[in-house]
């Protein structure tokens, strides 16, 4: 008989962000480096409605951002954006005590802090803007984050405890720019994490 189960726990690991942007509508997309090996951690809540299908809600701290180099790569600008991110994902698994998971769904978040770690150069051509600052007075970055997340992983069940290892990819549908200093921006993120969950409720 299928059983409803509720588990809560902790999730932590590393994130790697990627970014590209179009300075103006007439200029092709420019790819820049993302910030790498940033910690991601938070609370995970997992609920199974029946065998092999459920949902997961996470409340996590995540850092994204960019590193942009000048033409000869002798100077760089780096900005980090710290978010409270909340993914709400469908969770399908195959197997019993050893499981393979597929997860997908939307995520939402709120910008906690923007930091311009380094600003070593500015554009020499005013018609071709580079990525702006987001941590200075007057930058006024958008606070709300939203996008899509999908992932896959494996888990092992030990009685009421579960250990999960997974990788997730997310795509942002919003962007932090609020003043049209650049035409468009695309942000992606990869997360490599391990979670520990403990079953707190089971109902037949």
C-alpha positions as CSV (number, residue, x, y, z in Angstrom):
1,X,0.0,0.0,0.0
2,X,1.3,3.5,-0.8
3,X,2.2,5.7,2.1
4,X,2.5,9.4,2.5
5,X,5.8,10.4,3.9
6,X,7.2,13.7,5.1
7,X,11.0,14.2,5.7
8,X,13.0,17.2,6.6
9,X,16.8,17.8,6.6
10,X,19.7,19.8,5.4
11,X,21.2,20.3,2.0
12,X,24.7,21.6,1.2
13,X,27.3,21.7,-1.6
14,X,28.9,23.9,-4.2
15,X,27.4,26.1,-7.0
16,X,28.8,27.3,-10.3
17,X,27.1,30.1,-12.2
18,X,27.3,31.2,-15.8
19,X,26.4,34.4,-17.5
20,X,26.1,36.0,-20.9
21,X,24.7,39.4,-22.0
22,X,23.8,41.6,-24.9
23,X,25.2,45.1,-24.4
24,X,22.7,46.5,-27.0
25,X,20.1,45.1,-29.3
26,X,22.5,45.4,-32.3
27,X,25.4,43.6,-30.6
28,X,25.7,39.8,-30.4
29,X,25.6,38.0,-27.1
30,X,28.8,38.3,-25.0
31,X,29.8,35.4,-22.7
32,X,31.6,36.1,-19.4
33,X,32.8,33.9,-16.6
34,X,30.5,33.0,-13.7
35,X,31.5,32.7,-10.1
36,X,32.6,29.2,-9.1
37,X,32.8,26.9,-6.1
38,X,30.5,29.0,-4.0
39,X,28.7,27.4,-1.1
40,X,25.0,26.6,-1.3
41,X,23.2,25.3,1.8
42,X,19.8,25.3,3.3
43,X,16.8,23.3,4.6
44,X,15.1,20.6,2.5
45,X,11.5,19.4,3.0
46,X,10.4,16.3,1.0
47,X,6.9,14.9,0.8
48,X,5.8,11.8,-1.0
49,X,2.1,11.5,-1.8
50,X,2.4,7.9,-3.1
51,X,5.1,5.5,-4.3
52,X,7.6,7.0,-6.6
53,X,6.1,10.5,-6.7
54,X,6.2,13.6,-4.5
55,X,7.4,17.2,-4.1
56,X,10.4,18.9,-2.5
57,X,10.6,22.4,-1.1
58,X,14.0,23.9,-0.3
59,X,15.0,27.2,1.4
60,X,18.6,27.8,0.5
61,X,21.4,30.4,0.4
62,X,23.0,30.7,-3.0
63,X,25.6,33.0,-4.6
64,X,25.7,33.8,-8.3
65,X,27.5,36.5,-10.3
66,X,30.1,37.2,-13.0
67,X,33.7,37.8,-13.7
68,X,34.3,39.9,-16.9
69,X,37.8,40.5,-18.4
70,X,39.1,43.3,-20.6
71,X,40.2,42.5,-24.1
72,X,43.7,41.4,-23.2
73,X,42.6,39.7,-20.0
74,X,44.9,41.8,-17.8
75,X,42.1,43.3,-15.7
76,X,38.7,42.0,-14.5
77,X,35.4,43.1,-12.9
78,X,33.7,40.7,-10.5
79,X,30.3,41.0,-8.9
80,X,28.6,38.5,-6.5
81,X,24.8,38.3,-5.9
82,X,23.6,36.5,-2.8
83,X,20.1,35.1,-2.8
84,X,17.6,33.4,-0.6
85,X,16.4,30.8,-3.2
86,X,13.2,28.6,-2.8
87,X,12.8,25.8,-5.4
88,X,9.5,23.9,-5.5
89,X,10.1,20.7,-7.4
90,X,8.3,17.6,-8.4
91,X,10.2,14.6,-7.3
92,X,10.0,11.2,-9.1
93,X,12.2,8.3,-8.1
94,X,12.8,4.7,-9.2
95,X,14.0,1.9,-6.9
96,X,13.5,1.1,-3.2
97,X,16.3,1.6,-0.7
98,X,18.6,2.7,-3.5
99,X,16.9,5.3,-5.7
100,X,17.4,7.3,-8.8
101,X,15.6,10.7,-8.7
102,X,14.4,13.2,-11.4
103,X,13.3,16.6,-10.1
104,X,11.9,19.7,-11.9
105,X,9.9,22.8,-11.3
106,X,10.0,26.6,-10.7
107,X,12.2,28.5,-8.2
108,X,11.8,31.9,-6.6
109,X,14.1,34.0,-4.6
110,X,15.1,37.3,-3.1
111,X,18.3,39.2,-3.4
112,X,20.0,39.6,0.0
113,X,23.2,41.3,-1.0
114,X,25.1,42.5,-4.0
115,X,28.9,43.0,-3.8
116,X,31.2,44.4,-6.4
117,X,34.3,42.3,-5.4
118,X,36.6,44.0,-7.9
119,X,36.2,46.8,-10.5
120,X,39.5,47.2,-12.5
121,X,38.3,48.6,-15.8
122,X,35.5,50.4,-17.6
123,X,34.5,50.4,-21.3
124,X,36.6,52.5,-23.7
125,X,33.6,52.7,-26.1
126,X,30.5,54.2,-24.8
127,X,28.4,52.6,-27.6
128,X,29.4,49.1,-26.3
129,X,28.6,48.9,-22.6
130,X,30.0,46.2,-20.3
131,X,28.3,44.6,-17.4
132,X,27.6,47.3,-14.8
133,X,28.1,47.3,-11.0
134,X,25.3,46.1,-8.8
135,X,26.6,46.8,-5.3
136,X,27.1,50.6,-5.5
137,X,24.7,53.3,-4.3
138,X,22.1,54.0,-7.0
139,X,22.5,50.6,-8.8
140,X,19.1,49.5,-7.4
141,X,19.2,45.8,-8.6
142,X,15.9,44.0,-8.9
143,X,15.3,42.0,-5.7
144,X,13.0,39.2,-7.1
145,X,14.5,36.1,-8.6
146,X,12.5,33.5,-10.6
147,X,13.2,30.7,-13.1
148,X,13.2,27.0,-13.8
149,X,15.2,24.2,-12.1
150,X,15.8,20.6,-13.1
151,X,18.0,17.9,-11.6
152,X,18.9,14.3,-11.1
153,X,20.5,12.3,-8.4
154,X,20.7,9.1,-6.3
155,X,19.7,8.4,-2.7
156,X,20.1,5.7,-0.2
157,X,17.5,5.0,2.5
158,X,18.6,3.8,6.0
159,X,15.5,3.2,8.0
160,X,14.0,6.7,8.6
161,X,17.1,8.5,7.3
162,X,18.0,9.2,3.6
163,X,21.2,10.5,2.1
164,X,20.8,12.2,-1.3
165,X,23.5,13.2,-3.8
166,X,22.4,15.2,-6.8
167,X,23.1,17.8,-9.5
168,X,20.7,20.6,-10.5
169,X,20.7,23.1,-13.3
170,X,18.7,26.3,-13.2
171,X,17.9,29.0,-15.7
172,X,16.8,32.5,-14.6
173,X,13.9,34.1,-16.3
174,X,14.4,37.4,-14.5
175,X,17.6,39.5,-14.3
176,X,19.0,41.9,-11.7
177,X,19.3,44.9,-14.1
178,X,16.7,47.5,-13.4
179,X,18.0,50.6,-15.3
180,X,18.4,49.2,-18.9
181,X,22.2,49.8,-18.8
182,X,22.5,46.7,-20.9
183,X,19.9,45.2,-23.3
184,X,19.6,41.6,-22.0
185,X,21.2,39.1,-19.6
186,X,21.1,35.3,-19.2
187,X,22.1,33.6,-16.0
188,X,22.4,29.9,-15.4
189,X,23.5,27.9,-12.3
190,X,24.8,24.4,-11.5
191,X,24.6,23.0,-8.0
192,X,26.3,19.8,-6.7
193,X,24.9,18.9,-3.3
194,X,24.5,16.2,-0.7
195,X,21.4,16.1,1.6
196,X,20.5,14.4,4.8
197,X,16.8,13.9,5.4
198,X,14.9,12.4,8.4
199,X,11.4,11.0,8.1
200,X,9.1,12.8,10.6
201,X,5.7,11.6,9.4
202,X,4.3,8.5,7.7
203,X,0.6,7.9,7.0
204,X,-1.1,5.0,5.2
